[in-house]
């Protein structure tokens, strides 16, 4: 917000200042305008006249008119505020070439959210975000790149991605949402992602938030798949859950059927499923369920991008049902407990998931 105030002193980039203003919430707009009370410059008047016709909130309009009156009373030459309609500074309708990409989760429960946001013709802000299933945003790299460099970076991603991973193009607005969501979860890189709001507010993509995923257009061909069938798709292969007492729980799970009395295999499996059910209801474990739901929503979007509409339809149908969601949770608990190798592959050492945009 302080950057916007400083920028108002400049007569340049009036359109960008207006875009930044409309990326703020109502409370943030109010705070900004109140912070401009003591400024007495003609450039402030230009800025206020630029935002007034596009502002829809009457309370904010009133504050803008008040500031314009103060400037006029101080002898600053300002135009009268124009009614809503044609802006004083006509916004140039320019198609920006924003891009967004998403991977599935790897063995370490991390994935990449990648975005290239065009700030001016052929010049981009490149974002490489590493997000964790439950911890949120872990790493964020940003870099200004030209179009050629962006294309080379994306080509490197596609070339280096491992066979168990997917790298799909998604709505850039949704990529921005995922980065903001992960930052809110981890509390990291909040200052770095604040400027993203002004970008996402101007994007008109269909998918902007998780609820939009349920409304995507899907082909009528192909029946909706059952949950069990969907969860065996290779996109889920690298993903395993983790929790604090995993090692102890896994030992107890593995010991089922190891007693002096030899149990039939079907009884061993029944007892293991009972163990999984009790585990899924334990307080420290159930906290993972909301994260799993968000993962399934994002995977539904990945399936849609992959044109696997049968899996997309199945996931969007299932994630709204708490019983089915619990079934999916039990599936991943059992998959994790049955896992033979507990040491995940170091994807960063093996050249796969993280690509350094700095070369």
SULKA-V473371 format. One record per backbone hydrogen bond with DSSP energy under -1.0 kcal/mol. CO is the residue of the C=O (numbers start at 0). NH is the residue of the N-H. If there is no record, write none. Layout:
[[CO:NH] [CO:NH]]
This chain:
[[0:4] [1:5] [2:6] [3:7] [6:9] [12:16] [13:17] [14:18] [15:19] [16:20] [17:21] [20:23] [24:28] [25:29] [26:30] [27:31] [28:32] [29:33] [30:34] [32:35] [33:36] [35:38] [40:44] [41:45] [42:46] [43:47] [44:48] [45:49] [46:50] [47:51] [50:54] [56:60] [57:61] [58:62] [59:63] [60:64] [61:65] [62:66] [63:67] [64:68] [65:69] [66:70] [67:71] [68:72] [69:73] [70:75] [71:74] [91:93] [95:97] [98:115] [99:169] [100:113] [101:167] [105:108] [108:132] [109:105] [110:130] [111:102] [112:128] [113:100] [114:126] [115:98] [116:124] [119:122] [121:146] [122:118] [122:119] [123:144] [124:116] [125:142] [126:114] [127:140] [128:112] [129:137] [129:138] [130:110] [131:135] [135:131] [138:129] [140:127] [142:125] [144:123] [145:149] [146:150] [147:151] [148:152] [149:153] [150:154] [151:155] [152:156] [153:157] [154:158] [155:159] [156:160] [161:164] [167:101] [170:174] [171:175] [172:176] [173:177] [174:178] [175:179] [176:180] [177:181] [178:182] [179:183] [180:184] [181:136] [181:185] [182:186] [188:192] [192:195] [193:196] [195:199] [196:200] [198:201] [199:202] [208:211] [209:212] [211:214] [212:215] [225:229] [226:230] [229:232] [232:235] [235:238] [242:245] [244:248] [245:249] [246:250] [247:251] [248:252] [249:253] [250:254] [252:255] [254:257] [263:267] [264:268] [265:269] [266:270] [267:271] [268:272] [269:273] [270:274] [271:275] [272:276] [273:277] [274:278] [275:279] [278:281] [281:284] [281:285] [284:287] [285:288] [287:291] [288:292] [289:293] [290:294] [291:295] [292:296] [293:297] [294:298] [295:299] [296:300] [297:301] [298:302] [299:303] [300:304] [301:305] [302:307] [303:306] [306:308] [307:311] [308:312] [309:224] [309:313] [310:314] [311:315] [312:316] [313:317] [314:318] [317:320] [320:324] [321:325] [322:326] [323:327] [324:328] [325:329] [326:330] [327:331] [328:332] [329:333] [330:334] [331:335] [332:336] [333:337] [344:346] [345:349] [346:351] [355:358]]
